[in-house]
């Protein structure tokens, strides 16, 4: 496999974050800075790969593993710490190998050790049993047996984190359809929960609400006056948009797509802070590359930096009421 080097931008970011984290640890405040109950970190599309795992294409690449570790460094350097971190799926690189989850769980465990609550759902490159095995708290949390669903208190709003994996074969090493799905039991739970909600809530999943294999949940969600938006992963590209029930109603809700922590596309994560009247999702962009980081001696395309500059300061507001 060819040697892969990080971009200068990514290296400088990682060095700065690592230095800040190291200084915090040296000062003895790794978990002494308190938690901000209104602050969350949203991660997606980790695509962690065990380099010892052989595939038809050779060993799995692993540059993305270091990018997740750098993101964790920066999160741990935040003061105060975010109360929670949420992973929106595609924890595994391609086929849900146990070795992928073992590496991901060990890296993300650093957040839990610092007192940050961790929630994980599945994407199309995952297998549910792998997620349940290496993130066993998810099996305890889920209100829908057999699905990686969580009800998460974000401060002044809630996140209903759903499981949109369309699992073709539960065996690790097997592939799944790229598109998502939501089974009847999960969809019925979501519809009923939406009607029960008494305060603002966001729905999260790996896939878009239009990519659920024919399951149409938005019209029912929109009927709830407390539904304020949808957050997803999957596309590796930051964007914010809006969704509606139909073209005859003025009722809309926001929709945002998260970057990948390190596989390809927009690289980074997002923070969400809740207030009395809104939730603010803000992009933390660390790099951009496609289809992978630059190889030794390769010139960086100017367009990559244009994309980063255009995304700088990007945010999405989820208004209450």
Secondary structure, DSSP 8 states (H G I E B T S, - for coil): ---B---HHHHHHHHHHHHHHHHHHHTT-TTTS-EEEEEEEEE----B--TT-EETTEE---HHHHHHHHHHHHHHH-SSEEEEEEE-S--BSSS--HHHHHHHHHHHHHHHHTT-EEEE---TT--HHHHHHHSTHHHHH-SSTTS--EEEE-SSSEEEE------S--STT----SS----HHHHHHHHHHHHH--S-EEEEESS-TT-STT---HHHHHTSTTEEEEEE-SS-S-EEEEEES-TT---EEEEEE--BSSSSEEEEEEEEEE-SSEEEEEEEEEEEESSSS-BTT----HHHHHHHHHHTT-EEEEE--
